[in-house]
Amino acid sequence: MPALSATPDCCWTVSAPKGDFPTLSGHCECEVVVVGAGIAGLSAALALSEAGKSVMVLEAREVGRQVTGLSTAKITTQHALIYRELLDDCGETLARAYADANRQAMQRIAEWIERYAIDCDYQQRSAYAYAISEAQKAAVVKEAEAARSLGLEARVLHQAPLPFATSCALEFPQQAQFNPASYLVGLAQAVQARGGRVFERTRAMSFEHDERWQVGFEGGVVSADQLVLATHMPVQTPVDYISPTQPRCHVAIAFRPREGESVDGMFIAVEEPTRSIRMGQDAEGPLLIVLGPRFNTGQDGNVAQRFDELEHWARQHLPVAEPVWRWCNEDYDTPDRMAYVGEPDPDQSPGLFVATGFSAWGITNGTAAGLGLAEQIVSGRWPWGALFDPRRSAGEDLNQSSDSHTYIDSVEDLGPGEGGVLRRGEDKLAVWRDDAGAVHALSAECTHMGCPVTWNNADRTWDCPCHGLIFEADGAVRHGPAREPLAKRRLRR
């Protein structure tokens, strides 16, 4: 396993303030209960609160410390090369709705930051999609034409403002970036300022409908007219969103830049392997943040090697000094690159709303989802036609499930910090050795649908190669559609 020098944590979450929201107990009532305090859930909650609805938000862990808080946090309508594809595959009406929804989301983020004085290092920057090969020039030019036809400002440059050679770049000016963890804490505080209630360490465990929604959690129940599931992948829904979507991870490293050097803008490569670049900061000063190519969650037996490869690439191409922070994050991709947002089945599950599948562009798409859900709940009207239709068929299923790549022959094979799946007859055990040398064993069956989990040797998590769930080393659910932790097992020698 490669030696990883950066601290395993995210620069955004270590720099963000703690929300210190309470844990819920007892029986409570509200008009709308939102499960999940990511950007979609909190955007919906704040818009609903501003509209006068009584709202409660339940977060299983801590506000700002999950998927949104680990993102690259680009506030942009530029989502690599998407608009030409949307025009060709879906038509002008839907492509224009996508552009309008994301533009409105950008504007609302800026408005909320100003209105509620959210301290989140918000900065306007250009967003660039850059190409390395000459072969991609035509695609970049066509994307610029498509974006402009939809009312977006876009221009093609002969060279991206990067310290390495590119064949061209697509620039969207006047986009923005921020610290997403700090922004979410500020959103949650704004929800409370508008009369809503936000609760941390309150994991929703059951969802029953009998005239109203009854959302059960350890220690109580919330009764509500409407239920919004904004939990990365919904924990319960009458429509299958797991089969059409593919969970993908990427690794990120935040470097200290070399003295006096930086990059000006937010960048993403249009060719594979895709890498993303932007500046940020922590308490000690500026950072240069680099993301590596995506890979299917739980289907890589050596995630640490991906960090090693990303660091090697960054040192060859960017003005970086020492690596400071490193982390993994996850997205759910959809076949048509658009999220599923809205009411999946009003007849079977009336008043149930979902938001999932943001295909790596959740900052503006997630905000748009929250705004759209709030408008639909308040007025009965979805603002963007067929955009994000949660009942649509998006073509062939994207999910590519795979068995674990980290089987081991013996516990003795494990060094400190290493783990793997051990076969014991028909049973499969998820086994890992901590830094003190103690060995821990869990059931290797994901508590969602029983797939054998994979050891992530960089994050020290158990990742589901089928449906993207992430469990901590001790089996606790980090995120995904599971409700129960991996069961503890006794390891017989």
C-alpha positions as CSV (number, residue, x, y, z in Angstrom):
1,M,0.0,0.0,0.0
2,P,1.4,3.5,-0.9
3,A,2.4,5.7,2.0
4,L,-0.1,8.6,2.2
5,S,1.4,11.8,3.7
6,A,-1.7,14.0,3.8
7,T,-4.0,14.0,6.8
8,P,-7.2,12.0,6.2
9,D,-9.8,14.7,6.5
10,C,-11.4,17.4,4.3
11,C,-10.2,21.0,4.3
12,W,-13.8,22.2,4.2
13,T,-15.0,20.3,7.2
14,V,-12.0,21.0,9.4
15,S,-12.4,24.7,8.7
16,A,-16.2,24.9,9.1
17,P,-17.8,25.9,12.4
18,K,-19.7,23.2,14.3
19,G,-23.5,23.7,14.1
20,D,-24.1,22.2,17.6
21,F,-27.7,21.4,16.7
22,P,-29.6,19.2,19.2
23,T,-30.6,15.6,19.0
24,L,-34.4,15.0,18.8
25,S,-36.4,12.9,21.2
26,G,-40.1,12.4,21.8
27,H,-43.1,12.9,19.6
28,C,-43.1,16.0,17.4
29,E,-45.3,17.4,14.7
30,C,-44.7,19.7,11.7
31,E,-46.0,20.3,8.2
32,V,-42.9,19.1,6.4
33,V,-40.1,16.8,7.7
34,V,-36.9,16.8,5.7
35,V,-34.5,13.8,6.1
36,G,-31.0,14.7,5.3
37,A,-29.2,18.0,5.9
38,G,-27.2,18.2,2.6
39,I,-27.6,21.0,0.1
40,A,-30.9,19.7,-1.3
41,G,-32.5,19.1,2.0
42,L,-31.5,22.4,3.6
43,S,-32.3,24.4,0.5
44,A,-35.8,22.9,0.6
45,A,-36.1,23.5,4.3
46,L,-35.1,27.1,4.1
47,A,-37.3,27.9,1.1
48,L,-40.2,26.2,2.9
49,S,-39.5,28.1,6.1
50,E,-39.4,31.4,4.2
51,A,-42.8,30.5,2.7
52,G,-44.2,30.1,6.2
53,K,-44.2,26.3,6.5
54,S,-43.4,24.5,9.8
55,V,-40.3,22.4,9.0
56,M,-38.1,19.9,10.8
57,V,-34.8,18.6,9.4
58,L,-33.4,15.3,10.6
59,E,-29.7,14.6,10.1
60,A,-28.3,11.2,11.0
61,R,-24.8,12.6,11.6
62,E,-23.6,16.3,11.6
63,V,-24.6,19.1,9.4
64,G,-22.1,19.8,6.7
65,R,-19.9,16.7,7.3
66,Q,-21.3,14.5,4.6
67,V,-21.4,14.4,0.8
68,T,-22.1,18.1,0.1
69,G,-19.5,19.1,2.6
70,L,-16.8,17.0,0.9
71,S,-17.6,18.3,-2.6
72,T,-15.4,20.6,-4.8
73,A,-18.1,23.2,-4.2
74,K,-18.2,24.9,-7.6
75,I,-21.2,27.1,-7.9
76,T,-21.6,27.0,-11.6
77,T,-24.0,26.3,-14.5
78,Q,-21.0,24.8,-16.4
79,H,-21.2,21.0,-15.8
80,A,-18.4,19.9,-18.1
81,L,-19.8,19.4,-21.6
82,I,-23.5,18.9,-21.0
83,Y,-25.6,21.3,-23.0
84,R,-24.9,20.0,-26.5
85,E,-25.8,16.5,-25.2
86,L,-29.0,17.8,-23.6
87,L,-30.1,19.6,-26.7
88,D,-29.4,16.5,-28.9
89,D,-30.9,13.9,-26.6
90,C,-33.7,15.8,-24.7
91,G,-34.6,18.8,-26.9
92,E,-34.5,22.5,-26.4
93,T,-37.3,22.8,-23.8
94,L,-35.7,20.5,-21.3
95,A,-32.1,21.8,-22.0
96,R,-33.3,25.3,-21.4
97,A,-35.0,24.3,-18.2
98,Y,-31.8,22.7,-16.9
99,A,-29.8,25.9,-17.7
100,D,-32.5,28.1,-16.1
101,A,-32.8,25.9,-12.9
102,N,-29.1,26.0,-12.3
103,R,-28.8,29.7,-13.0
104,Q,-31.6,30.4,-10.5
105,A,-29.8,28.2,-8.0
106,M,-26.6,30.2,-8.4
107,Q,-28.5,33.4,-7.8
108,R,-30.3,32.0,-4.8
109,I,-27.1,30.8,-3.2
110,A,-25.6,34.3,-3.5
111,E,-28.8,35.9,-2.2
112,W,-28.9,33.6,0.9
113,I,-25.3,34.2,1.7
114,E,-25.9,37.9,1.7
115,R,-29.3,37.8,3.4
116,Y,-28.2,35.6,6.2
117,A,-24.6,36.8,6.5
118,I,-23.2,33.2,5.9
119,D,-19.4,33.2,6.3
120,C,-18.4,30.6,3.8
121,D,-15.5,32.0,1.8
122,Y,-17.7,32.8,-1.2
123,Q,-15.7,34.1,-4.2
124,Q,-16.6,34.8,-7.8
125,R,-14.5,32.9,-10.3
126,S,-14.6,31.7,-13.9
127,A,-15.3,28.1,-14.5
128,Y,-13.3,26.3,-17.2
129,A,-13.7,23.0,-19.0
130,Y,-10.3,22.4,-20.6
131,A,-9.1,20.0,-23.2
132,I,-5.7,18.5,-23.7
133,S,-6.0,16.9,-27.1
134,E,-6.7,18.7,-30.4
135,A,-9.5,16.2,-31.1
136,Q,-11.7,17.7,-28.4
137,K,-11.6,21.2,-29.8
138,A,-14.8,20.7,-31.9
139,A,-16.7,19.4,-28.9
140,V,-15.7,22.4,-26.9
141,V,-16.8,24.8,-29.6
142,K,-20.1,23.0,-30.0
143,E,-20.7,23.2,-26.2
144,A,-20.1,26.9,-26.2
145,E,-22.6,27.4,-29.1
146,A,-25.1,25.2,-27.2
147,A,-24.7,27.1,-24.0
148,R,-25.1,30.5,-25.7
149,S,-28.2,29.3,-27.4
150,L,-29.7,28.6,-24.0
151,G,-28.9,32.1,-22.7
152,L,-25.6,31.3,-20.9
153,E,-22.5,33.3,-21.3
154,A,-19.7,31.1,-22.7
155,R,-16.5,31.6,-24.7
156,V,-13.8,29.5,-26.1
157,L,-10.1,30.2,-25.3
158,H,-7.1,28.9,-27.1
159,Q,-5.4,28.0,-23.8
160,A,-6.8,27.5,-20.3
161,P,-5.1,29.7,-17.7
162,L,-3.2,26.7,-16.2
163,P,0.5,26.1,-15.9
164,F,0.4,23.2,-18.4
165,A,-0.4,22.9,-22.0
166,T,-4.1,22.6,-23.1
167,S,-5.6,22.6,-26.6
168,C,-8.5,24.9,-25.7
169,A,-10.9,25.8,-22.9
170,L,-14.5,26.7,-22.4
171,E,-15.0,29.6,-20.0
172,F,-18.1,30.5,-18.1
173,P,-17.4,33.8,-16.4
174,Q,-18.9,35.1,-13.1
175,Q,-19.4,31.7,-11.6
176,A,-18.4,31.1,-7.9
177,Q,-16.9,28.9,-5.3
178,F,-17.2,28.5,-1.5
179,N,-16.6,26.3,1.6
180,P,-19.6,24.0,1.3
181,A,-19.5,22.8,4.9
182,S,-19.6,26.3,6.3
183,Y,-22.4,27.2,3.9
184,L,-24.5,24.2,5.1
185,V,-24.1,25.2,8.7
186,G,-25.1,28.7,7.8
187,L,-28.2,27.4,5.9
188,A,-29.2,25.3,8.9
189,Q,-28.9,28.3,11.2
190,A,-31.0,30.3,8.7
191,V,-33.7,27.6,8.8
192,Q,-33.8,28.0,12.6
193,A,-33.9,31.8,12.3
194,R,-37.0,31.4,10.1
195,G,-38.7,29.2,12.6
196,G,-37.6,25.8,11.4
197,R,-36.0,23.2,13.6
198,V,-32.7,21.3,12.7
199,F,-31.6,18.1,14.6
200,E,-28.3,16.3,14.3
201,R,-27.5,12.7,15.4
202,T,-31.1,11.8,14.6
203,R,-31.2,8.9,12.2
204,A,-34.7,8.3,10.6
205,M,-35.3,4.5,10.8
206,S,-38.9,4.0,9.7
207,F,-41.4,5.7,7.3
208,E,-45.1,4.9,7.6
209,H,-48.1,6.7,6.0
210,D,-51.5,6.8,7.6
211,E,-53.2,10.1,6.8
212,R,-49.9,11.7,7.7
213,W,-46.2,10.6,7.5
214,Q,-44.8,9.0,10.7
215,V,-41.0,9.1,10.6
216,G,-39.6,7.0,13.4
217,F,-36.1,7.4,14.9
218,E,-34.5,6.1,18.1
219,G,-36.4,7.9,20.9
220,G,-39.4,9.2,19.1
221,V,-41.5,9.9,16.0
222,V,-42.1,12.9,13.8
223,S,-45.6,13.3,12.3
224,A,-45.8,15.4,9.1
225,D,-48.0,16.1,6.1
226,Q,-45.1,15.9,3.7
227,L,-41.8,14.0,3.8
228,V,-38.7,15.0,1.8
229,L,-36.0,12.3,1.5
230,A,-32.8,14.1,0.6
231,T,-30.3,11.5,1.8
232,H,-27.9,11.1,-1.1
233,M,-29.8,7.9,-2.1
234,P,-33.3,7.7,-0.6
235,V,-33.6,5.1,2.2
236,Q,-37.2,4.3,1.1
237,T,-39.1,5.0,-2.0
238,P,-41.8,3.3,-4.1
239,V,-39.7,3.8,-7.2
240,D,-36.3,2.1,-7.8
241,Y,-33.6,4.7,-8.1
242,I,-30.8,2.3,-7.3
243,S,-30.8,0.2,-10.6
244,P,-30.7,3.2,-12.9
245,T,-27.9,5.0,-11.0
246,Q,-24.2,4.2,-10.6
247,P,-22.4,5.2,-7.4
248,R,-19.0,6.6,-8.2
249,C,-16.2,7.8,-5.9
250,H,-13.3,10.2,-6.5
251,V,-10.2,11.0,-4.4
252,A,-9.2,14.6,-3.5
253,I,-6.0,16.1,-2.2
254,A,-5.6,19.7,-0.9
255,F,-2.0,20.9,-1.3
256,R,-0.2,23.9,0.1
257,P,0.7,25.8,-3.1
258,R,4.3,26.9,-3.7
259,E,5.0,30.3,-2.3
260,G,3.2,33.1,-4.2
261,E,1.7,30.7,-6.8
262,S,-2.0,29.8,-7.5
263,V,-4.5,29.1,-10.2
264,D,-7.2,31.6,-11.1
265,G,-10.5,29.8,-11.7
266,M,-12.2,26.5,-11.4
267,F,-11.2,23.8,-13.8
268,I,-12.4,20.4,-15.0
269,A,-10.9,18.2,-17.8
270,V,-13.2,17.1,-20.6
271,E,-11.2,14.0,-21.4
272,E,-10.7,10.9,-19.3
273,P,-9.1,10.6,-16.9
274,T,-11.0,13.6,-15.7
275,R,-9.4,15.8,-13.1
276,S,-10.8,18.9,-11.3
277,I,-8.8,21.8,-9.9
278,R,-9.5,24.9,-7.8
279,M,-8.1,27.0,-5.0
280,G,-9.4,27.0,-1.4
281,Q,-8.2,27.7,2.1
282,D,-8.0,26.3,5.6
283,A,-7.0,28.0,8.9
284,E,-3.3,28.0,7.9
285,G,-3.7,29.6,4.5
286,P,-4.4,29.0,0.8
287,L,-4.8,25.5,-0.7
288,L,-4.7,24.1,-4.2
289,I,-7.3,21.3,-4.4
290,V,-7.1,18.5,-7.0
291,L,-9.6,15.8,-7.6
292,G,-8.8,12.6,-9.4
293,P,-10.8,10.5,-11.9
294,R,-14.0,8.8,-10.8
295,F,-14.3,5.0,-10.1
296,N,-17.1,2.8,-9.2
297,T,-17.7,2.8,-5.4
298,G,-16.4,-0.4,-3.7
299,Q,-14.9,-1.8,-6.9
300,D,-11.3,-0.7,-6.4
301,G,-9.2,-2.9,-4.1
302,N,-6.5,-0.2,-3.7
303,V,-7.9,3.3,-3.3
304,A,-4.7,4.4,-1.6
305,Q,-3.0,3.9,-5.0
306,R,-5.3,6.5,-6.5
307,F,-4.1,9.1,-4.0
308,D,-0.5,8.2,-4.9
309,E,-1.2,8.6,-8.6
310,L,-3.1,11.9,-8.1
311,E,-0.2,13.4,-6.0
312,H,2.2,12.3,-8.7
313,W,0.1,14.0,-11.4
314,A,-0.3,17.2,-9.4
315,R,3.5,17.5,-8.8
316,Q,4.1,17.1,-12.5
317,H,1.5,19.7,-13.6
318,L,0.7,22.2,-10.8
319,P,2.7,24.5,-8.4
320,V,2.1,22.4,-5.3
321,A,4.2,21.9,-2.2
322,E,3.3,19.5,0.6
323,P,-0.1,17.6,0.6
324,V,-2.1,18.7,3.6
325,W,-5.6,17.0,3.4
326,R,-7.0,14.0,1.5
327,W,-10.5,12.5,1.3
328,C,-12.9,10.5,-0.8
329,N,-16.3,11.6,-1.9
330,E,-19.1,9.9,-3.8
331,D,-21.8,10.8,-6.3
332,Y,-24.6,8.9,-8.0
333,D,-24.6,9.2,-11.8
334,T,-27.8,8.8,-13.8
335,P,-28.1,7.6,-17.5
336,D,-29.2,11.0,-18.8
337,R,-27.0,13.1,-16.3
338,M,-30.1,14.6,-14.7
339,A,-31.3,14.1,-11.1
340,Y,-34.5,12.5,-9.9
341,V,-36.5,15.1,-8.0
342,G,-40.1,15.3,-7.0
343,E,-43.0,13.1,-6.0
344,P,-42.3,9.5,-7.3
345,D,-45.8,8.0,-6.7
346,P,-48.6,10.3,-5.4
347,D,-51.0,7.4,-5.3
348,Q,-48.9,4.9,-3.4
349,S,-46.9,7.4,-1.3
350,P,-48.8,10.7,-1.2
351,G,-46.7,13.6,0.1
352,L,-43.4,11.8,-0.3
353,F,-40.7,13.7,-2.2
354,V,-37.2,12.7,-3.2
355,A,-34.0,14.3,-4.5
356,T,-31.1,12.1,-5.7
357,G,-28.7,11.4,-8.6
358,F,-26.9,14.7,-9.1
359,S,-24.1,13.2,-11.2
360,A,-21.3,15.1,-9.5
361,W,-22.9,18.6,-9.9
362,G,-24.9,18.7,-6.8
363,I,-24.2,22.3,-5.6
364,T,-26.5,24.1,-8.1
365,N,-28.6,21.0,-9.0
366,G,-29.1,20.3,-5.4
367,T,-30.1,23.9,-4.6
368,A,-32.4,23.8,-7.6
369,A,-33.9,20.6,-6.4
370,G,-34.6,22.1,-3.0
371,L,-36.2,25.3,-4.5
372,G,-38.3,23.2,-6.8
373,L,-39.5,20.9,-4.1
374,A,-40.4,23.8,-1.8
375,E,-42.5,25.4,-4.6
376,Q,-44.2,22.1,-5.4
377,I,-45.1,21.6,-1.8
378,V,-46.3,25.2,-1.2
379,S,-48.1,25.7,-4.5
380,G,-48.6,22.3,-6.1
381,R,-46.5,23.4,-9.1
382,W,-43.1,22.2,-10.2
383,P,-41.3,25.2,-11.8
384,W,-39.4,23.6,-14.6
385,G,-41.7,21.4,-16.6
386,A,-40.4,17.9,-17.1
387,L,-36.9,18.6,-15.7
388,F,-35.8,16.1,-13.1
389,D,-39.0,14.1,-13.5
390,P,-38.7,11.3,-10.8
391,R,-41.0,9.0,-12.8
392,R,-39.2,9.2,-16.1
393,S,-37.5,6.3,-17.8
394,A,-33.9,7.4,-18.5
395,G,-33.0,4.4,-20.7
396,E,-30.9,1.4,-19.7
397,D,-29.9,0.9,-16.1
398,L,-26.5,2.4,-15.3
399,N,-25.7,0.3,-12.2
400,Q,-22.7,-2.0,-12.6
401,S,-22.6,-4.1,-9.5
402,S,-19.5,-6.1,-8.7
403,D,-18.2,-8.5,-6.0
404,S,-15.6,-7.4,-3.5
405,H,-12.0,-7.1,-4.7
406,T,-10.5,-7.4,-1.2
407,Y,-10.8,-11.0,-0.2
408,I,-8.0,-12.3,2.1
409,D,-6.8,-15.8,2.9
410,S,-6.0,-15.2,6.6
411,V,-6.2,-12.6,9.3
412,E,-2.4,-12.9,9.6
413,D,-2.1,-11.3,6.2
414,L,-3.4,-8.0,7.6
415,G,-1.0,-5.3,8.8
416,P,-2.1,-2.3,10.9
417,G,-4.8,-0.3,9.1
418,E,-5.5,-3.0,6.6
419,G,-8.7,-4.9,6.1
420,G,-10.5,-7.4,3.8
421,V,-13.2,-9.9,3.5
422,L,-12.5,-13.4,4.9
423,R,-14.5,-16.4,3.8
424,R,-15.5,-18.8,6.5
425,G,-17.6,-21.5,4.8
426,E,-20.8,-19.9,3.6
427,D,-20.1,-16.9,5.9
428,K,-18.2,-13.7,4.9
429,L,-16.5,-11.6,7.5
430,A,-15.3,-8.0,7.1
431,V,-12.1,-8.0,9.1
432,W,-9.6,-5.2,9.8
433,R,-6.6,-4.6,12.1
434,D,-6.4,-1.3,13.9
435,D,-3.1,0.6,14.5
436,A,-2.7,-1.0,17.9
437,G,-2.8,-4.5,16.2
438,A,-6.2,-5.5,17.5
439,V,-8.4,-7.4,14.9
440,H,-12.1,-6.5,14.5
441,A,-14.7,-8.5,12.7
442,L,-18.1,-7.6,11.2
443,S,-20.6,-9.3,8.9
444,A,-19.5,-8.5,5.3
445,E,-23.1,-8.4,4.1
446,C,-24.3,-4.8,3.5
447,T,-27.4,-4.3,5.5
448,H,-29.2,-2.8,2.5
449,M,-29.4,-5.8,0.2
450,G,-26.7,-8.1,1.3
451,C,-23.8,-7.4,-1.1
452,P,-20.3,-8.2,0.3
453,V,-18.6,-4.9,1.2
454,T,-15.1,-3.9,0.1
455,W,-12.3,-2.5,2.3
456,N,-11.3,1.1,1.3
457,N,-7.6,1.1,2.4
458,A,-7.4,4.9,2.2
459,D,-10.5,6.0,4.1
460,R,-10.7,2.9,6.3
461,T,-14.3,2.3,5.4
462,W,-16.4,-0.6,4.2
463,D,-17.8,0.3,0.8
464,C,-20.7,-1.4,-1.0
465,P,-19.8,-2.3,-4.6
466,C,-23.5,-2.7,-5.5
467,H,-25.3,0.4,-4.3
468,G,-22.7,2.8,-3.0
469,L,-23.3,2.6,0.8
470,I,-20.3,3.6,3.0
471,F,-19.8,2.1,6.5
472,E,-17.2,3.2,9.0
473,A,-14.6,0.7,10.0
474,D,-16.7,-0.2,13.1
475,G,-19.7,-0.8,10.9
476,A,-21.7,2.4,11.5
477,V,-23.5,3.8,8.5
478,R,-21.7,6.8,7.0
479,H,-24.2,7.3,4.2
480,G,-26.4,5.5,1.7
481,P,-29.8,3.8,1.8
482,A,-29.0,1.4,4.7
483,R,-30.5,2.1,8.2
484,E,-28.6,-0.6,10.2
485,P,-24.8,-0.9,10.8
486,L,-22.8,-3.9,9.8
487,A,-23.4,-6.6,12.5
488,K,-20.5,-7.4,14.8
489,R,-19.1,-10.9,14.6
490,R,-16.8,-13.0,16.7
491,L,-13.6,-14.1,14.9
492,R,-12.8,-17.7,15.7
493,R,-9.1,-18.5,15.3
